[in-house]
Amino acid sequence: MHLKSLTCIDPLLSVAPMMDWTDRHCRVFHRLMSRHALLYTEMVTAPAIVHGDRARLLDYDAIEHPVALQLGGSDPAELRQATQIAADWGYDEINLNVGCPSDRVQSGLFGAVLMKTPDLVAECVSQMMAVSPVEVTVKCRIGVDDQIAEEVLPHFVATMRDAGVRRIAIHARKAWLQGLSPRENREIPPLDYPLVHRMKQDFPDLHLSLNGGVASLDEVREHLRVMDGVMVGRAAYHQPWDILGAADRLWEDTPPYASGVEVAQAMRPYILDHLATGGRLHQITRHMLGLFHGQPGARGWKRTLSEGASRGGIEVYDAALAQITTALAA
């Protein structure tokens, strides 16, 4: 299904691409809470698009716009071909991953390891831009391993700018390619927000977003005093209502729904359609466990879905939601 985009992107807030998390069901759920936040796919490798099941990898629901495709790769010709193929799907942006630290990514010579070869990244994005009908962007780290971030990051950003990139999302941590797991790389290396803020001062002509450790909408607003955008990952996933429920006010727009209960009710038709085509409930509800984080009934909601969604249908979803509405009415 090829979906042309008519969306104008103003990414004050975006939800980070997260492997095994930000699939199409997650993005539909997030889109219900915010009309404007830019959503990202999980990283899809260029070889997979060139040689694999393109529809399975690239199809999405039109409701997801604005939505960006994140590509992984380090071969300029292969990334060009993958970008050309993906162009037919009508994504609003194509993003190159220069930040993922996993062993699997390193073995393919892409992700965060590319921070060591900015000229190669420049060639990759140049080839992608040559065939992309939409903007090509980059998501990176501040450096890797023993690199001096204060030296590496400005050079990397300048190299991207010279290659024609105009939007970069910067994860404000180094990645340690040896000795730390991907999860540890999201938590252990210290955050350096001042360095990322300086990049905006040094490159005022670029649209720069800050990523890493942002845990509330108030923190988003604080970083937006300096940065053009903020990218939120785990907090948007685990506490989606807290981050996205009022996010549209950043654009001076009224949020689509007034409560998490309304969002859960709005998801019901989508869930029914999914079940009717042979899908399973947990494929959607696993992304919704944190919807009522900190609210009355949240434990019952999570428990009911965690225990029943893998084998049950809409009755399990309705029972989980009843845990919330009963608690709120008490």
Secondary structure, DSSP 8 states (H G I E B T S, - for coil): -----------SEEE---TTTS-HHHHHHHHHH-SSSEEEEEEEEHHHHHHS-HHHHH---GGG-SEEEEEE---HHHHHHHHHHHGGGT-SEEEEEE----HHHHHTT-GGGGGG-HHHHHHHHHHHHHH-SSEEEEEEES-BTT--HHHHHHHHHHHHHHHT--EEEEESS-B-SSS--HHHHTTSS---HHHHHHHHHH-TTSEEEEESS--SHHHHHHHTTTSSEEEE-HHHHHSHHHHHTTGGGGGT---S-SSHHHHHHHHHHHHHHHHHTT--THHHHTTSTTTTTTSTTHHHHHHHHHHHTTT--HHHHHHHHHHHHHHHH-
